[in-house]
Amino acid sequence: MATATSRLEAIDQTPPATEPPRQSVMHEWITTVDHKKIGIMYIVYALLFLVVAGFEAVLMRIQLLVPNNHFVSPQVFNRLFTMHGTTMVFFVGIPILFGFGNYLIPLMIGARDMAFPRLNAFSFWISAFGGVLLYLSYFAGSGLYGAGSAPDVGWFAYAPLTAKVFSPGHSTDYWTLGVLLSGVGTTGTAVNIVATTICMRCKGMTLTRMPLLVWLFLVVSCMVFVAVSPLTAAQVMLCIDRYLGGHFFDTQAGGSAVLWMHFFWIFGHPEVYILVLPAFAFINEIVPVFSRKAIFGYPAMVAASVGIGFVSLSVWAHHMFTVGMGPAGNTFFVFSTMVVSVPTGIKVFNWLATIWGGKVVYKVPMMFAAGFLFQFLIAGLTGIMLSAAPFDWQLSASYFVVAHFHYVLVGAILFSIFGAFYYWYPKMTGRMMSEKLGQWHFWLFLIGFHLTFDFMHVPGLLGMPRRIYTYEAGRGWEMWNMIVGIGALIQAIGMLIFVYNLINSYFRGEEAGPDPWDAWTLEWATSSPPPAYNFAVEPTVNSRRPLWDLKHPEDPDSSFE
Amino acid sequence: MLAFLPATSAFASSPTNIFDPAATPARSIFSLSMLVLSVTLAIFLIVGGLLFYAMVRFRNRPNDSEHEPAQIYGSNQIELSWTVIPILIVVMLFLSTTRVILETEAAPRPASAVDVTVIGHQFWWEYRYPKLGVVTANELHIPISDPKNPTPTYLEMSSADTDHSFWVPRLAGKTDLIPNRITTMWIDPPQAGLYLGQCAQYCGAQHAKMLLRVYAQTPEDFAAWVKQQQQPARDDLSGNALAGEGRTVFLHNACINCHTVSGTAATGRFGPDLTHLASRDTIASGPVQNTPANLRQWIADPNVMKPGSLMPSMHLNDHELDAITAYLDTLH
């Protein structure tokens, strides 16, 4: 190390440093192209939206606590579920996952930054602008003297409800443009991640030695290219319909409502995997470290991820089993959907085998990972129920589906994100998050989650459709909705504890040191937080777990590869 | 766990329980769902049990040695086995599913089938019986179907505006109503009775109050209902001066632009056909009982009972409201 630094000094042609011009902290963050700062900005911005969209969910659950409730009007309720869904998918899920990706990928592959730092900053700001634009609709959706209104077309905005005649004013346009901009940002970051993982890996880090997290982000980014483009195209077509007299989706003039569904879901289903693969990525890092064992079956895990990436592009019309595709279409999509369960099963079994024979340390990240494993298993099994098309004719668009996808999005993805927060927060800030508050957060959120989403399946089985602002008594739904609502409030309390823990630990947390978890990937070889340049000299790796090799020179991984 | 839920009393009390099928399509879905639930329950018990066991058994104990556990990197045999077994399960489930798809979607249609055209509107249902010359709204009447001599009802469906979905859980799975497109489904309840459901595809402000009521009737009752619905509206109101006045109010307001009362100048098709309004149990597409008081309040301002409804208040005075309610009450 020392010799490397002195060699660097010998060839260093940089003029002696002058005092850098004094800049405000604000200026520094706005102009930064550092992947770590951009990653943190992504995460903070997504957290703000998570709180907002979570609040929207609580309002909806209050409205549904009892039959014939008048807490909010039907119009307000319809805006709430549209904004909740759109925000959670486009302005919470994607940015928070890409935030972690942005922060971690260069560190994990021993690079100094992403391949295109300016594109990185551009992608972040354009996505953030999309989110702001969406919420601006509350003030500007119907023009200021119409007192504004948010979009109310649902997060998948089925045609022809979005046509001018059914959605006058500008609220739908705010939705279209907000989502379109977020898509631009997502694509930019995906380009960046692919280029970074292909071109910027340090010496010795072959593709077969790349951490699984990086592999999964590579697969996700490739999927983004295929999935986001149809969505962007559809948004442009919708704009043409609304403003230039196009008739793509305008059924009154011969357009096709089903065309929109195809466009939306060929984005929408891969999108689920775009969100869940990074969640797998976090689990792939957390489970081995806290089980004190190498991941079981690394090549199978990579193959399963790539396999999920491909198969998930061919399942979209399982969202459309009820539109009358006919037996041939339905059968095809039943098959492709069921096939996804094979590589997904491989992943679950490999996590199980990683834990098997280990010494599992139940720190907060591992507690969330354990919650993830059970909840993801259940979400996968309800997914198999939905993939059987005739069963889906009963379940689709009911509360069963709402419960199923929240099991994926909250039970699996959000739990793994919480795990990731507790796991990498020390790296990002140099301080540990409070373990005690973390446990409160975990148990409250776990109880709230299960009260809400376990019992939410039931009204679906009893015929309750989604997106209704109220219901009449006597359908057998009252008790279940009451339990669901109580669970939502408990989750909200857990969430507040989490936010408090994040803020409080930043100022008062214990010093973390470079490697608080005794982990094995390269990001733990840097100080916490890492310096702007990450690594003073390019590291060299000989195996999948470079820090294991350093810590166990008598039994290095490299001798098994 | 889910598989035992249908047996509980909380389920039995619901009129829209998917596990209480009352017609062939719902019944074949029910048997498929029991198969899928059993398979997934078995997987859950095995995999969940193993996960739980591993997490407890292999936890780090305080008096464990400092050494790291043995590092195991994988095993091709084990991984092959947990790839092949899921593939076999998938093939089994796929074949069973395909059978039910074909049973339902490719079932041969008997010549004795009853045809109904269903048109979804924001936020109500229009039913037309093309072979019987009957038009009605919101309350679908069908004959029961004797399994030995089946008379299933075939629904040909489309939408006048946005997407809707026809879902009566005890009769069949849902099928969407999509503008510019025709979808079909069939139902054949063998038992007479009232089957409930509601629109299952978000269609706008009042998606929640777009309820479905299917009245399955014995052949005699159904024939009597058809005969009554085929009559034009009662013309002779000489014994009821208030109703006569109400008819004048009705025919001289914009009501006739949207509503039909056969035998009169009212031929609008934007709203429900009112020719036999008084023979229906409910108004406002299901959520409100059809009583004179409710009807009067509905006409005074539909947005009180159903905010976002497309029917405007005509700003009638109290006397006009009384009269028009009296008139509509004669439309048996």
Interface residues (C-beta under 8 A of the other chain):
Chain A: S73 P74 Q75 N78 D152 G154 Y158 P160 L161 F166 T251 Q252 G254 G255 S256 A257 V258 S291 R292 K293 A294 F296 G297 Y298 P299 A300 T322 V323 G324 G326 P327 N330 T331 V334 F335 M338 V339 S341 V342 G345 I346 V348 F349 N350 L352 A353 I355 W356 G357 G358 K359 V360 V361 Y362 A370 L373 F374 L377 I378 L381 T382 I384 M385 S387 A388 A389 P390 F391 D392 W393 Q394 L395 S396 A397 S398 H457 V458 L461 L462 G463 M464 P465 R466 R467 I468 Y469 T470 Y471 E472 G474 R475 G476 W477 M479 H552 D555 D557 F560
Chain B: L2 L5 P6 A10 F11 S13 S14 P15 T16 N17 I18 F19 A26 S28 I29 L32 S33 V36 L37 V39 T40 I43 F44 V47 G48 L50 L51 F52 A54 M55 F58 R59 N60 D64 E68 P69 A70 Q71 I72 Y73 G74 S75 I78 E79 W82 T83 P86 I87 V90 L93 F94 S96 T97 T98 V100 I101 L102 T104 E105 A106 Q122 D161 T162 D163 S165 W167 P169 A172 G173 K174 T175 D176 I178 P179 N180 R181 T183 T184 L196 G197 Q198 C199 A200 Q201 Y202 C203 G204 A205 Q206 H207 A208 P287 P307 G308
